Amino acid sequence: MTLDEDDVVLAKALISNPSSWDEKKIISQYEMEFSRWNNSKFAFAFMSGRVSLSACIYALNLQPGDEVILPAYTCVVVPNAFYFAGIKPVYCDIELETYGLDVNEVKAHITPRVRAILLHHLYGLVCRDYHAILDLAKCYSLSVIEDCCHATGAKYRGEKVGNLGDVAFYSSEQSKIFNTIQGGFSTTNNLELANKMKEYYNCAAYPDSVWIQKQLYNVLLNFYECKHPKKWILRDIIQLRYGHKRLLSTTAEEEKGIRPKHYGCKMPAPIAAIGSNQIKKLDYYNSRRRETAKYWDIWCENNNYTKPVVIDNSVPVYLRYPVLVEPFKKQNRSWANKQLGVDLGIWFASNIHPSKNIKGFPKADKAVECCINLPCLMQ
Ligand SMILES: Cc1ncc(COP(=O)(O)O)c(C=O)c1O
């Protein structure tokens, strides 16, 4: 949770001054700050990572009937973005060291209909087969889409992830590396692809003022419930006052694969203002995450669990710290509260989280059964 008192002050000021919501300069400044920070030539701010993925799909000119390789361990909104564009996902199993696509599985699933590979850097780890998948894609003339929603700021060979594939997308949804409640970026370093992304961006609408206001109220909700020193007292008051404004990141329709009405929006100025404030803190919070990961490394060593793999020449950001444990420890979360004093994360509870379990992917199944994740930002 990377929202602080200063973000709350900003959100309150924005709520009370809706006339500032049309200042487009704030949006372009936010995009410029992110592209500089991320070392990507072009960045476009949308209302979520999933919509940013839709912009990537458009930029690559993927067409109905095309196929794209995806990890069989992901969030339902990722395949949804392809289905919404008429593109068929071809799922491949993952490896259990960093929970990324297994390059051998990818190779075995390439057919003439496959046009692109989507790889992800899950939990903030740089995926084990990053380089091998990039090489394979080059060999078969396939485009690479990088899902960096968990890994904003992670590095490989000194370069931030997302910059080695053709296009990438990032998330600033409230459980991610930085937080605008909902939000995301699509990026590329290729001018031609950037021009196509811009076409998508130019056609996208801004969310309406009711939605924007709700999102700003969620900054307050989020902070007072999760981080304020008196959160135990404030939680109920805030719930009563603003609870009805709560935003869900994935709707029931999306879980069923239905495109929601509000899908496809780009980021408006007031949310970009929160985002700009968040970018200032990205490096600080990522270094805190890495510090906490050292604590979980020792916990793994002391308890005979395998640490997640940090591949050579990579710097992870540890959105969460993933560990494979006994299945009963994933099913019954209370031990973590009692023994470790933390809330246990169970992403992913199904391999197309939170929707369904697709069959035939033993490693993804194992991750669903055994992979827990531990928090890396503890107050
Ligand atoms: C791996 C992964 N990719 C993409 C997304 C989509 O991000 P957003 O919620 O910003 O659309 C998520 C969301 O949780 C995710 O876990």
The ligand as an ORCA input file, in Angstrom:
! r2SCAN-3c Opt
* xyz 0 1
  C      -0.639    -10.667    -13.743
  C      -1.627     -9.566    -13.952
  N      -1.667     -8.962    -15.129
  C      -2.538     -7.963    -15.377
  C      -3.421     -7.522    -14.415
  C      -4.380     -6.403    -14.740
  O      -4.112     -5.226    -14.064
  P      -5.300     -4.178    -13.809
  O      -6.031     -4.644    -12.577
  O      -4.648     -2.854    -13.614
  O      -6.162     -4.219    -15.016
  C      -3.422     -8.137    -13.178
  C      -4.400     -7.697    -12.158
  O      -4.465     -8.062    -11.064
  C      -2.501     -9.194    -12.922
  O      -2.462     -9.814    -11.736
*
